[in-house]
Amino acid sequence: MLLVTLSNITKRFDQQLIVENGTLPIGAGDKIGLVGRNGVGKTTLFNIISGMVRPDSGTVDYAKGVKIGSVAQELDSHLELSVYDFCLLTHPRLNDLRLQINRLETEMQNSEASDEIAAEYQILSGQFEEGGGYRLETEVRLVLEGIGFTRAQINRQLSSLSGGELNRAQIAATLIGDYDLLLLDEPTNHLDIKATIWLENHIANSRRAYLIVSHDRRFLQNTVGKIAQLSLGRLDLFHSRYDQYLVERDKRQNLAAHHFRHQAEEIARIEDFIRRNMAGQKTKQAQSKQKYLARMRKLERPQLEREQPTFHIKDGGRSFRQVIRVDELTIGYGGTPLVEDVEFELTRGDRVGLVGPNGCGKTTLLKTLGGLLEPITGDMTVGGNVDVAYFDQELSNLNLKNDVLSELWEIDPLAESGRIRSFLARFGFSGEDVFKPVTLLSGGEKTKLSLAKILYRPANLMIFDEPTNHLDIASIEALENGLAEYGGTLLVVSHDRDFLDKVVNRVFEIDRLAMSQYLGNYTDFAEKKGLFQTTKKIVSEEKKASYEQFKNRSREKSRYRKTLLKIGETITELEAKWAELENESLTVENSDWQRLASIREERHSLEEEILRLYMEKEKMEREPPDA
């Protein structure tokens, strides 16, 4: 059953094409990842699906009674509510019953409460139970704890929460709501790894449909079975998991380029034949091919997205072997410890990933090591010739009053404009982009600009706090590539498991005021900790389905190739037969009008069949089974 169907929709904003003739069917139980670079219009597509924005053309069809949920709930009017009460708002009938029951319980504590109140209480309690109210209350607590709230935080007012905690509360409310389709936009941005894994399992085991925007590649791999790609105004659907999508995407791009080259060569060959034979003995053939060219749908040259950013990270010279040594270090705020008795040594070339639940002290440790905070107790020794670069997730190194170009010029006032602009281009700021005010940049653009400021000066110790937040996948991969070539020492906090696997060789874990150390990347750490509890059964079943789809596609591709080859051979045979008839007509006596008429009729039939086959061949090449 289809819940929502986008059919040939087109949308533009301020001359920017978001999508053109885009089609996307979303069925019951579908789990679709929506991918594309920052700024291509993924959020706009969400708003079109939810009905907040209308397409310029095309249609959006909804199944009768379909309910769509997204993390766009208005919070201002609910800030006095607790996190728990806010989540219950998504079930208004049951929540109203709950509030009435609570009011009656208060009144019944009065010794003078009437029998009518007790009777009403019994009726409402029965309705609440029959409607699933007690199950709902349990589910709310389970979801909130799964997504990273402690039991104490569940009862806190929304007004007392941080921005990240508010975002998690909104995600929890969406998950709890009675929806058929959920739209989740970067749901892992404010989750730690434990909460991310919980959310993966929750989505993978849910029967509801999801459309998810995420830059977390492992999260996409573990949750969705289809990928919708939005790029250069095109909306393409891939019926595969994320890893297979990458393969299919490259195949489609290569196939589109191949078809364009093949058609261009075919057009040039036919035009040359027409030019040489229009006035000769093969005029009829030339005219037939001219008709074919006139009816041919010309393929557009495949467009490519602008080049991926390239982060060149210079280490600025070798430090001494010992970069940082920490002895019995206790860190925290206002004398309250977050991590106690920490001991470790960073040596030149170490690449350490720091993991742990939200609020455990990861950022506090980074700020202490970076010299921004004083430790409560203990010793910290920084080695000789160590130059530190610190990236904080709050992007505090940006001046919102500047434009992009001025941000870099403040670092190096004597640098030539061309040098600054060339450096910024590596981070995706080219042309007029360099004159954008910082306040108007998207979250991803601000992150890239902050990275550009930090990486402009070489440093042999990089301390990164959640550097992948708000970056699109192409930018994350560029950062990974830059760090792969970096020769200095790295200490990074991240909840992106793929990123950690690619850039670190040691893992420090903070948990319950203590820090433990592990050799290897994140996957090695997770295996040692026994953290692989995700959706093995579901993945296995989906692999079976994927294999069946692969076999069906292979058979379809084989039939396609054979049919296309057969059409080509038939065209060659018919054109040869047509040429034989043409030659025969030149040798037949004019008095043999019956034979001449027969030849003319056969040639006309052959021309029609050749034209039909050319059109069929062109249509097949335009719509291959990979498309």
FENCORZI-V390880 format. One record per residue. N is the residue number from 1. RES is the residue in one letter. PHI is phi in whole degrees, 0 to 359 (* if undefined). Layout:
BEGIN
((N:RES:PHI) (N:RES:PHI))
END
This chain:
BEGIN
((1:M:*) (2:L:276) (3:L:271) (4:V:221) (5:T:229) (6:L:270) (7:S:235) (8:N:51) (9:I:277) (10:T:229) (11:K:214) (12:R:235) (13:F:228) (14:D:49) (15:Q:72) (16:Q:273) (17:L:281) (18:I:272) (19:V:209) (20:E:230) (21:N:52) (22:G:277) (23:T:233) (24:L:210) (25:P:270) (26:I:240) (27:G:263) (28:A:301) (29:G:82) (30:D:296) (31:K:235) (32:I:240) (33:G:265) (34:L:260) (35:V:240) (36:G:161) (37:R:292) (38:N:304) (39:G:91) (40:V:281) (41:G:117) (42:K:296) (43:T:294) (44:T:299) (45:L:296) (46:F:303) (47:N:293) (48:I:293) (49:I:295) (50:S:281) (51:G:89) (52:M:283) (53:V:231) (54:R:263) (55:P:290) (56:D:292) (57:S:208) (58:G:90) (59:T:230) (60:V:237) (61:D:254) (62:Y:244) (63:A:295) (64:K:300) (65:G:77) (66:V:295) (67:K:245) (68:I:244) (69:G:244) (70:S:213) (71:V:273) (72:A:234) (73:Q:296) (74:E:285) (75:L:260) (76:D:305) (77:S:275) (78:H:237) (79:L:296) (80:E:278) (81:L:280) (82:S:282) (83:V:302) (84:Y:299) (85:D:295) (86:F:299) (87:C:294) (88:L:288) (89:L:298) (90:T:287) (91:H:237) (92:P:301) (93:R:295) (94:L:294) (95:N:293) (96:D:298) (97:L:299) (98:R:299) (99:L:294) (100:Q:295) (101:I:297) (102:N:298) (103:R:295) (104:L:293) (105:E:299) (106:T:295) (107:E:292) (108:M:289) (109:Q:291) (110:N:282) (111:S:297) (112:E:265) (113:A:300) (114:S:279) (115:D:295) (116:E:297) (117:I:295) (118:A:296) (119:A:294) (120:E:296) (121:Y:299) (122:Q:297) (123:I:296) (124:L:294) (125:S:298) (126:G:295) (127:Q:296) (128:F:296) (129:E:292) (130:E:297) (131:G:280) (132:G:87) (133:G:298) (134:Y:289) (135:R:296) (136:L:297) (137:E:299) (138:T:294) (139:E:297) (140:V:302) (141:R:294) (142:L:296) (143:V:293) (144:L:297) (145:E:291) (146:G:297) (147:I:271) (148:G:114) (149:F:271) (150:T:280) (151:R:298) (152:A:290) (153:Q:292) (154:I:301) (155:N:263) (156:R:282) (157:Q:288) (158:L:302) (159:S:297) (160:S:266) (161:L:272) (162:S:283) (163:G:300) (164:G:295) (165:E:292) (166:L:298) (167:N:298) (168:R:294) (169:A:296) (170:Q:294) (171:I:297) (172:A:300) (173:A:298) (174:T:294) (175:L:296) (176:I:280) (177:G:299) (178:D:273) (179:Y:243) (180:D:270) (181:L:226) (182:L:248) (183:L:253) (184:L:245) (185:D:253) (186:E:50) (187:P:292) (188:T:266) (189:N:303) (190:H:245) (191:L:254) (192:D:279) (193:I:296) (194:K:299) (195:A:292) (196:T:296) (197:I:295) (198:W:299) (199:L:296) (200:E:304) (201:N:296) (202:H:298) (203:I:291) (204:A:298) (205:N:263) (206:S:275) (207:R:270) (208:R:279) (209:A:270) (210:Y:226) (211:L:239) (212:I:236) (213:V:262) (214:S:205) (215:H:262) (216:D:273) (217:R:295) (218:R:289) (219:F:298) (220:L:298) (221:Q:300) (222:N:269) (223:T:238) (224:V:249) (225:G:248) (226:K:222) (227:I:234) (228:A:256) (229:Q:254) (230:L:252) (231:S:206) (232:L:53) (233:G:83) (234:R:263) (235:L:243) (236:D:244) (237:L:253) (238:F:245) (239:H:271) (240:S:200) (241:R:287) (242:Y:298) (243:D:295) (244:Q:287) (245:Y:302) (246:L:302) (247:V:293) (248:E:295) (249:R:300) (250:D:295) (251:K:298) (252:R:297) (253:Q:297) (254:N:294) (255:L:293) (256:A:297) (257:A:296) (258:H:297) (259:H:296) (260:F:296) (261:R:297) (262:H:297) (263:Q:294) (264:A:300) (265:E:294) (266:E:296) (267:I:298) (268:A:298) (269:R:295) (270:I:292) (271:E:298) (272:D:295) (273:F:297) (274:I:298) (275:R:298) (276:R:278) (277:N:239) (278:M:299) (279:A:254) (280:G:252) (281:Q:287) (282:K:256) (283:T:302) (284:K:299) (285:Q:298) (286:A:298) (287:Q:294) (288:S:298) (289:K:291) (290:Q:294) (291:K:298) (292:Y:299) (293:L:297) (294:A:295) (295:R:270) (296:M:295) (297:R:275) (298:K:287) (299:L:284) (300:E:278) (301:R:298) (302:P:303) (303:Q:270) (304:L:243) (305:E:295) (306:R:300) (307:E:304) (308:Q:296) (309:P:299) (310:T:234) (311:F:261) (312:H:274) (313:I:247) (314:K:266) (315:D:269) (316:G:69) (317:G:97) (318:R:282) (319:S:274) (320:F:295) (321:R:301) (322:Q:274) (323:V:269) (324:I:218) (325:R:234) (326:V:238) (327:D:232) (328:E:47) (329:L:274) (330:T:239) (331:I:236) (332:G:165) (333:Y:234) (334:G:57) (335:G:82) (336:T:269) (337:P:285) (338:L:255) (339:V:222) (340:E:240) (341:D:52) (342:V:279) (343:E:222) (344:F:194) (345:E:225) (346:L:260) (347:T:251) (348:R:307) (349:G:93) (350:D:298) (351:R:227) (352:V:248) (353:G:258) (354:L:254) (355:V:233) (356:G:154) (357:P:294) (358:N:303) (359:G:84) (360:C:279) (361:G:119) (362:K:298) (363:T:295) (364:T:299) (365:L:296) (366:L:299) (367:K:295) (368:T:293) (369:L:293) (370:G:277) (371:G:83) (372:L:269) (373:L:226) (374:E:272) (375:P:291) (376:I:288) (377:T:215) (378:G:99) (379:D:240) (380:M:223) (381:T:242) (382:V:261) (383:G:289) (384:G:286) (385:N:60) (386:V:259) (387:D:252) (388:V:257) (389:A:242) (390:Y:238) (391:F:253) (392:D:251) (393:Q:293) (394:E:277) (395:L:57) (396:S:288) (397:N:276) (398:L:267) (399:N:258) (400:L:293) (401:K:275) (402:N:270) (403:D:262) (404:V:299) (405:L:297) (406:S:296) (407:E:301) (408:L:281) (409:W:294) (410:E:296) (411:I:284) (412:D:224) (413:P:299) (414:L:269) (415:A:288) (416:E:287) (417:S:303) (418:G:299) (419:R:292) (420:I:297) (421:R:293) (422:S:296) (423:F:294) (424:L:296) (425:A:299) (426:R:294) (427:F:257) (428:G:93) (429:F:257) (430:S:231) (431:G:58) (432:E:288) (433:D:303) (434:V:290) (435:F:261) (436:K:293) (437:P:294) (438:V:301) (439:T:296) (440:L:267) (441:L:286) (442:S:287) (443:G:301) (444:G:294) (445:E:292) (446:K:297) (447:T:298) (448:K:294) (449:L:293) (450:S:299) (451:L:298) (452:A:300) (453:K:295) (454:I:288) (455:L:274) (456:Y:297) (457:R:262) (458:P:299) (459:A:211) (460:N:259) (461:L:225) (462:M:258) (463:I:244) (464:F:243) (465:D:249) (466:E:53) (467:P:288) (468:T:270) (469:N:302) (470:H:77) (471:L:280) (472:D:282) (473:I:296) (474:A:299) (475:S:288) (476:I:298) (477:E:296) (478:A:296) (479:L:295) (480:E:302) (481:N:296) (482:G:295) (483:L:289) (484:A:296) (485:E:265) (486:Y:286) (487:G:262) (488:G:268) (489:T:256) (490:L:231) (491:L:230) (492:V:224) (493:V:261) (494:S:202) (495:H:256) (496:D:273) (497:R:293) (498:D:297) (499:F:300) (500:L:298) (501:D:300) (502:K:273) (503:V:241) (504:V:242) (505:N:235) (506:R:218) (507:V:231) (508:F:255) (509:E:245) (510:I:257) (511:D:204) (512:R:56) (513:L:71) (514:A:238) (515:M:236) (516:S:243) (517:Q:239) (518:Y:222) (519:L:277) (520:G:104) (521:N:273) (522:Y:296) (523:T:299) (524:D:299) (525:F:299) (526:A:296) (527:E:295) (528:K:294) (529:K:271) (530:G:67) (531:L:270) (532:F:278) (533:Q:239) (534:T:285) (535:T:269) (536:K:297) (537:K:296) (538:I:294) (539:V:301) (540:S:298) (541:E:295) (542:E:291) (543:K:296) (544:K:298) (545:A:298) (546:S:296) (547:Y:293) (548:E:297) (549:Q:298) (550:F:298) (551:K:296) (552:N:297) (553:R:295) (554:S:297) (555:R:297) (556:E:297) (557:K:297) (558:S:297) (559:R:297) (560:Y:299) (561:R:297) (562:K:296) (563:T:296) (564:L:296) (565:L:296) (566:K:296) (567:I:298) (568:G:299) (569:E:295) (570:T:296) (571:I:300) (572:T:299) (573:E:296) (574:L:293) (575:E:294) (576:A:294) (577:K:295) (578:W:298) (579:A:295) (580:E:297) (581:L:296) (582:E:298) (583:N:295) (584:E:296) (585:S:298) (586:L:283) (587:T:258) (588:V:283) (589:E:296) (590:N:298) (591:S:288) (592:D:273) (593:W:293) (594:Q:295) (595:R:292) (596:L:297) (597:A:295) (598:S:296) (599:I:297) (600:R:298) (601:E:292) (602:E:296) (603:R:296) (604:H:298) (605:S:297) (606:L:296) (607:E:300) (608:E:297) (609:E:291) (610:I:297) (611:L:298) (612:R:299) (613:L:292) (614:Y:300) (615:M:294) (616:E:296) (617:K:296) (618:E:295) (619:K:294) (620:M:296) (621:E:292) (622:R:281) (623:E:233) (624:P:289) (625:P:296) (626:D:286) (627:A:289))
END
